[in-house]
C-alpha cells in the first residue's frame, strides 16, 4: 500500500480550490483519507473549506455517505450559515428534489437578494427543470447588477443559441469582447455566431473577427483558418459584398502565406 502524505493531499486540495478545477474522483479519494483516518485535526480552520470542497465533490461522485458526513459537520459548526444552506440546496438538487431546492434558494434570497452563489444555484435549477425562459430572465437580471461576470455572459449566450437567437447571443459575445478584448476565444465564438447567421453583413463582420482571432492567437487556429478559406470562397459566388476589397486582399495574402508554411 502506498504511503499517504497528508500535507501533499492538503496542498493538492488547495491548488484545486485556487484553480477552480473540478476533479471529484481525486478530491473524494483525498477527502476520505483526511476525514476517515483522523487527519482533520491537523488542518486548523482550513478544515471547513476542505469539508465544503469534499462535500461538493462527493455529490458529483455520488458518494452519499461522504457528502452526508461533510454536511453534518458543517451544519454543526455553522448552523445558521447561508453558505451551508446553499450546500443543503445542492444536496436537494442531487436528489432531484428541484422544487424543494428552489424554495430554499428563494428563502435565502429574501434575506439577501445579492447572494451571488444562491442566484446562480437558482438559475441552475431553472435549467435542470427545463425552464430556459426563466433561466434567461434570471441571467439577464443578474447581469444588470453584476455586469463583469464573463462566465454568466457565456452561459446566457449558450441559452440563446439553443433557440437560434443569434442576434441576442451575438450581443452577449460583444459584451464579453468589451470586457476582455484580448481573449481570442471570445472573438472566435462571436465570429462563429456571425458565420452561422448567414447574410452579407454578418459574413463580412465574421471575416474580420476570424482575422482578429489569428492576430491575437500566435499559433495557427485551424477553425479560424478553415472559416476564412470557406467564407472567402463565397466571393467567387458574389455572396460577399464588394465593400471589403481591402479586407479580402489581406485574407488572400494570409491564406497564401499559410499555404507556403505547409
Beta strands, then each sheet from edge to edge (+ up, - down):
end
